């Protein structure tokens, strides 16, 4: 098998892991390469702005946090093509539609803030108990927590997990759930349901 064929398989393997934590063993297995090669090839994809790695949030007060980044494609369409999700209907209603929606939202946030006047740090939160918050937008030492749900009416109780920020005496700002609702809907005084960008 040539490196070209392996690299194509590696790309497909990356697409299969979209919106999930990077797993070098799985990526290596998908392309029949060594994990060290998978790590190098992923660096190439990041350098070419084909793949984006969302860093995990880290803080000395919060112990046992994940150190593994999450994998996203800069172009959601390319990711869908590599996974053979070739129609809008399949992409909207398929088993992995939530992963593609999350990919789209995260990349829109990254692009939006890349050109904004104010600089922010975009990460995600995950602890050793697999409690996860999809996006932390940190601006001026204030964290704005966001969940991403491909639903018009997601479970509003999702925002309860944002209390993990308060336990570490961090400054929590407004947050919410990015979803498929038609217009913004308040959840409580700090959080709102709103549509993707």
LUMGUVO-104842 format. One record per atom (N, C-alpha, C): x, z, y; residue in one letter. Coordinates in pm, whole numbers, padded with zeros to 5 digits, always signed. Layout:
REM LUMGUVO-104842
XZYA/...
REM end
This chain:
REM LUMGUVO-104842
+00084+00000-00119X/+00000+00000+00000X/+00089+00000+00125X/+00062-00087+00219X/+00143-00095+00341X/+00105+00014+00439X/+00195+00040+00535X/+00166+00140+00637X/+00047+00100+00723X/+00027-00032+00742X/-00087-00080+00820X/-00218-00039+00754X/-00225-00057+00622X/-00345-00019+00547X/-00365+00132+00552X/-00256+00204+00534X/-00263+00352+00539X/-00308+00400+00677X/-00256+00336+00780X/-00291+00377+00916X/-00440+00353+00943X/-00489+00242+00894X/-00634+00213+00908X/-00715+00321+00836X/-00673+00357+00715X/-00742+00463+00641X/-00732+00596+00715X/-00618+00619+00779X/-00599+00740+00857X/-00697+00744+00975X/-00714+00632+01043X/-00810+00622+01153X/-00951+00654+01105X/-00988+00598+00990X/-01120+00623+00931X/-01133+00772+00895X/-01026+00830+00845X/-01025+00973+00813X/-01046+01058+00937X/-00984+01018+01049X/-01003+01089+01176X/-01149+01080+01220X/-01208+00961+01206X/-01348+00942+01245X/-01441+01030+01162X/-01405+01051+01035X/-01487+01136+00948X/-01482+01282+00990X/-01378+01320+01062X/-01362+01460+01107X/-01401+01481+01253X/-01468+01383+01312X/-01501+01393+01454X/-01581+01520+01484X/-01547+01585+01593X/-01611+01709+01639X/-01586+01828+01546X/-01483+01817+01463X/-01447+01927+01374X/-01302+01967+01398X/-01264+02081+01344X/-01126+02125+01358X/-01034+02030+01281X/-00916+02006+01337X/-00819+01918+01273X/-00776+01980+01141X/-00773+01898+01037X/-00727+01941+00906X/-00627+01838+00856X/-00498+01869+00870X/-00393+01771+00836X/-00392+01737+00688X/-00425+01832+00604X/-00427+01803+00460X/-00534+01699+00427X/-00653+01716+00485X/-00763+01621+00463X/-00726+01483+00518X/-00667+01480+00637X/-00627+01353+00696X/-00520+01284+00612X/-00425+01362+00564X/-00317+01307+00480X/-00373+01250+00351X/-00464+01324+00291X/-00527+01280+00166X/-00605+01150+00185X/-00672+01137+00298X/-00755+01018+00323X/-00672+00890+00331X/-00544+00904+00369X/-00458+00786+00386X/-00342+00780+00286X/-00341+00877+00193X/-00234+00883+00092X/-00097+00892+00159X/-00086+00988+00253X/+00040+01011+00324X/+00069+01162+00321X/+00188+01199+00364X/+00226+01340+00371X/+00161+01405+00493X/+00130+01535+00485X/+00073+01604+00602X/+00161+01592+00727X/+00292+01590+00710X/+00382+01576+00825X/+00364+01438+00891X/+00339+01335+00810X/+00313+01201+00865X/+00179+01201+00938X/+00079+01268+00880X/-00053+01278+00944X/-00039+01341+01082X/+00045+01444+01091X/+00067+01513+01219X/+00129+01417+01321X/+00228+01339+01277X/+00294+01243+01366X/+00198+01132+01409X/+00121+01079+01314X/+00027+00972+01346X/-00082+01019+01442X/-00123+01145+01427X/-00224+01199+01518X/-00167+01209+01660X/-00039+01247+01669X/+00027+01252+01800X/+00026+01114+01866X/+00048+01010+01786X/+00046+00872+01837X/-00092+00839+01892X/-00198+00874+01816X/-00335+00845+01860X/-00370+00920+01988X/-00321+01043+02000X/-00344+01121+02122X/-00269+01055+02238X/-00145+01015+02214X/-00064+00951+02317X/-00123+00820+02367X/-00192+00749+02278X/-00256+00622+02314X/-00397+00642+02371X/-00440+00767+02384X/-00575+00802+02435X/-00686+00742+02347X/-00660+00741+02218X/-00763+00701+02122X/-00835+00826+02073X/-00757+00931+02054X/-00810+01060+02009X/-00778+01166+02113X/-00871+01260+02127X/-00852+01373+02219X/-00861+01502+02137X/-00766+01591+02155X/-00769+01720+02086X/-00811+01829+02185X/-00924+01891+02157X/-00974+02000+02241X/-00911+02130+02194X/-00834+02190+02282X/-00762+02312+02246X/-00857+02430+02228X/-00822+02522+02139X/-00903+02644+02125X/-00870+02740+02238X/-00970+02818+02279X/-00950+02919+02382X/-00860+03028+02326X/-00770+03078+02410X/-00686+03189+02365X/-00683+03296+02474X/-00681+03420+02429X/-00680+03532+02521X/-00629+03653+02446X/-00542+03730+02509X/-00481+03845+02442X/-00583+03953+02405X/-00691+03963+02482X/-00792+04067+02454X/-00875+04033+02330X/-00895+03904+02307X/-00977+03860+02193X/-00886+03828+02075X/-00884+03913+01978X/-00795+03895+01863X/-00858+03798+01762X/-00772+03748+01674X/-00813+03665+01560X/-00893+03541+01604X/-00844+03473+01705X/-00908+03349+01748X/-00843+03232+01676X/-00920+03126+01656X/-00868+03006+01593X/-00758+02946+01679X/-00657+02890+01614X/-00549+02823+01686X/-00551+02672+01660X/-00655+02625+01591X/-00663+02484+01553X/-00748+02406+01652X/-00697+02293+01704X/-00778+02213+01796X/-00891+02138+01725X/-00988+02094+01802X/-01095+02009+01748X/-01068+01864+01785X/-01108+01774+01697X/-01077+01632+01712X/-01196+01554+01768X/-01169+01478+01874X/-01271+01391+01934X/-01210+01253+01957X/-01295+01153+01961X/-01250+01018+01995X/-01282+00992+02142X/-01187+00934+02215X/-01210+00903+02356X/-01322+00801+02371X/-01341+00717+02270X/-01448+00617+02268X/-01540+00646+02149X/-01658+00699+02178X/-01752+00734+02071X/-01792+00610+01990X/-01799+00495+02056X/-01834+00370+01989X/-01731+00331+01884X/-01603+00348+01916X/-01496+00318+01819X/-01508+00410+01698X/-01534+00536+01724X/-01551+00633+01616X/-01666+00593+01524X/-01778+00554+01584X/-01895+00512+01505X/-01862+00386+01424X/-01791+00292+01484X/-01753+00168+01415X/-01665+00199+01293X/-01566+00286+01312X/-01476+00322+01201X/-01550+00389+01087X/-01658+00461+01120X/-01737+00529+01018X/-01850+00442+00963X/-01859+00318+01014X/-01961+00222+00971X/-02102+00267+01007X/-02115+00340+01117X/-02246+00371+01175X/-02270+00263+01281X/-02323+00150+01240X/-02316+00029+01322X/-02437-00002+01408X/-02545+00073+01396X/-02662+00046+01482X/-02696+00172+01561X/-02759+00151+01675X/-02799+00264+01759X/-02893+00357+01684X/-02981+00299+01603X/-03077+00379+01527X/-03007+00468+01425X/-02910+00411+01353X/-02834+00488+01255X/-02757+00599+01324X/-02699+00567+01437X/-02622+00664+01512X/-02710+00777+01564X/-02831+00743+01607X/-02925+00842+01661X/-02983+00933+01553X/-03009+00876+01435X/-03084+00950+01332X/-03005+00983+01206X/-02881+00939+01198X/-02801+00962+01078X/-02759+01107+01062X/-02704+01136+00945X/-02664+01274+00912X/-02558+01329+01007X/-02474+01242+01063X/-02366+01289+01150X/-02400+01272+01299X/-02526+01247+01331X/-02563+01219+01470X/-02525+01333+01565X/-02535+01456+01519X/-02498+01571+01602X/-02350+01571+01637X/-02266+01527+01543X/-02121+01519+01567X/-02090+01413+01673X/-02159+01298+01664X/-02137+01192+01763X/-02187+01233+01900X/-02299+01303+01904X/-02353+01351+02032X/-02254+01449+02095X/-02202+01541+02015X/-02103+01636+02066X/-01980+01562+02116X/-01934+01463+02041X/-01817+01384+02082X/-01843+01321+02219X/-01959+01259+02233X/-01995+01193+02360X/-01994+01293+02475X/-02060+01407+02458X/-02072+01506+02565X/-01935+01562+02603X/-01855+01600+02504X/-01722+01656+02533X/-01637+01556+02610X/-01639+01430+02567X/-01556+01330+02636X/-01608+01301+02777X/-01739+01306+02798X/-01792+01289+02934X/-01749+01405+03024X/-01749+01526+02969X/-01703+01642+03047X/-01555+01626+03082X/-01474+01587+02984X/-01330+01570+03006X/-01306+01464+03113X/-01375+01350+03103X/-01357+01242+03202X/-01405+01286+03340X/-01519+01353+03344X/-01576+01397+03471X/-01480+01490+03545X/-01427+01588+03474X/-01338+01685+03538X/-01199+01628+03565X/-01160+01522+03494X/-01029+01459+03519X/-01025+01400+03660X/-01142+01359+03711X/-01148+01297+03844X/-01209+01389+03950X/-01239+01511+03912X/-01300+01605+04007X/-01192+01666+04097X/-01234+01712+04214X/-01139+01776+04306X/-01088+01907+04249X/-01179+01984+04190X/-01137+02113+04133X/-01085+02093+03992X/-00980+02164+03960X/-00920+02154+03827X/-00976+02265+03738X/-01009+02229+03617X/-01063+02327+03522X/-00986+02318+03391X/-01002+02420+03311X/-00944+02422+03177X/-01061+02410+03079X/-01061+02308+02996X/-01169+02288+02899X/-01117+02320+02759X/-01182+02417+02696X/-01144+02460+02560X/-01271+02484+02480X/-01254+02531+02358X/-01369+02577+02279X/-01334+02713+02223X/-01435+02789+02182X/-01413+02924+02131X/-01451+02931+01983X/-01365+02987+01904X/-01398+03013+01763X/-01316+03132+01716X/-01384+03229+01656X/-01312+03346+01606X/-01302+03342+01454X/-01241+03446+01397X/-01217+03448+01252X/-01346+03461+01172X/-01457+03497+01237X/-01587+03504+01170X/-01665+03373+01182X/-01595+03269+01228X/-01653+03135+01247X/-01762+03133+01354X/-01763+03234+01441X/-01854+03230+01557X/-01793+03131+01655X/-01872+03030+01692X/-01818+02922+01775X/-01905+02894+01897X/-01840+02866+02008X/-01905+02817+02129X/-01840+02683+02158X/-01920+02578+02169X/-01869+02441+02173X/-01772+02415+02286X/-01802+02464+02406X/-01716+02435+02522X/-01707+02556+02614X/-01585+02586+02656X/-01559+02682+02763X/-01503+02600+02879X/-01570+02604+02994X/-01514+02542+03113X/-01466+02658+03201X/-01335+02668+03218X/-01277+02780+03292X/-01229+02730+03428X/-01288+02787+03532X/-01254+02748+03669X/-01238+02873+03753X/-01122+02887+03817X/-01092+03005+03899X/-01116+03135+03822X/-01069+03141+03699X/-01080+03258+03612X/-01224+03296+03576X/-01316+03202+03590X/-01456+03223+03549X/-01486+03126+03435X/-01543+03178+03326X/-01574+03094+03210X/-01721+03056+03211X/-01747+02927+03199X/-01884+02874+03188X/-01902+02826+03044X/-01977+02901+02962X/-01993+02864+02821X/-02105+02762+02801X/-02080+02664+02714X/-02179+02560+02686X/-02191+02535+02536X/-02313+02522+02491X/-02341+02476+02355X/-02392+02334+02366X/-02370+02253+02263X/-02416+02114+02262X/-02506+02097+02140X/-02632+02061+02164X/-02729+02046+02056X/-02805+01915+02072X/-02806+01834+01967X/-02880+01708+01972X/-03026+01735+01935X/-03096+01794+02031X/-03236+01831+02012X/-03300+01838+02150X/-03428+01809+02157X/-03500+01820+02285X/-03538+01965+02313X/-03547+02046+02209X/-03582+02187+02228X/-03499+02275+02135X/-03371+02293+02168X/-03284+02376+02084X/-03321+02523+02090X/-03274+02599+01995X/-03299+02743+01989X/-03230+02810+02108X/-03309+02869+02194X/-03254+02931+02316X/-03170+03055+02285X/-03189+03109+02166X/-03111+03229+02129X/-02962+03199+02113X/-02926+03070+02111X/-02784+03030+02101X/-02701+03096+02212X/-02763+03119+02328X/-02685+03174+02441X/-02648+03320+02420X/-02709+03386+02321X/-02677+03528+02296X/-02530+03545+02256X/-02474+03442+02190X/-02335+03456+02147X/-02237+03451+02265X/-02285+03415+02383X/-02197+03414+02500X/-02152+03555+02538X/-02218+03655+02484X/-02182+03794+02514X/-02040+03828+02468X/-01983+03745+02381X/-01845+03767+02335X/-01750+03765+02455X/-01785+03692+02560X/-01704+03685+02681X/-01703+03820+02752X/-01820+03885+02756X/-01833+04014+02824X/-01753+04124+02753X/-01745+04114+02619X/-01674+04216+02542X/-01526+04220+02578X/-01474+04109+02623X/-01331+04102+02657X/-01308+04118+02806X/-01408+04167+02876X/-01402+04187+03021X/-01352+04063+03096X/-01397+03946+03051X/-01368+03821+03120X/-01484+03793+03214X/-01460+03710+03313X/-01566+03676+03407X/-01649+03561+03352X/-01778+03589+03328X/-01867+03485+03276X/-01951+03428+03390X/-01948+03296+03402X/-02030+03227+03502X/-02155+03170+03438X/-02223+03085+03510X/-02342+03020+03454X/-02304+02930+03338X/-02395+02919+03242X/-02372+02835+03126X/-02502+02774+03081X/-02506+02738+02955X/-02631+02682+02904X/-02612+02601+02778X/-02712+02519+02752X/-02713+02434+02633X/-02736+02290+02679X/-02640+02204+02649X/-02656+02062+02679X/-02734+02002+02562X/-02846+01939+02593X/-02935+01892+02486X/-03007+01764+02529X/-03113+01730+02460X/-03187+01606+02486X/-03314+01630+02569X/-03326+01745+02634X/-03446+01773+02713X/-03456+01676+02831X/-03577+01653+02879X/-03599+01557+02986X/-03551+01607+03122X/-03572+01737+03149X/-03531+01793+03277X/-03478+01934+03254X/-03400+01988+03347X/-03345+02124+03330X/-03455+02229+03311X/-03432+02319+03216X/-03528+02427+03188X/-03450+02559+03185X/-03484+02654+03273X/-03413+02782+03272X/-03436+02858+03140X/-03329+02922+03093X/-03339+03008+02973X/-03346+03153+03020X/-03253+03189+03108X/-03251+03321+03171X/-03180+03306+03306X/-03143+03415+03369X/-03085+03405+03504X/-02948+03337+03506X/-02881+03333+03389X/-02745+03276+03385X/-02735+03141+03313X/-02839+03104+03236X/-02827+02988+03150X/-02945+02894+03163X/-02919+02766+03135X/-03022+02665+03148X/-03006+02559+03038X/-03117+02501+02995X/-03115+02384+02908X/-03103+02263+03001X/-03012+02172+02973X/-03005+02051+03055X/-02953+01934+02974X/-02984+01815+03025X/-02951+01691+02955X/-02805+01652+02976X/-02750+01579+02881X/-02613+01532+02892X/-02596+01444+03015X/-02476+01434+03057X/-02437+01357+03176X/-02482+01212+03165X/
REM end
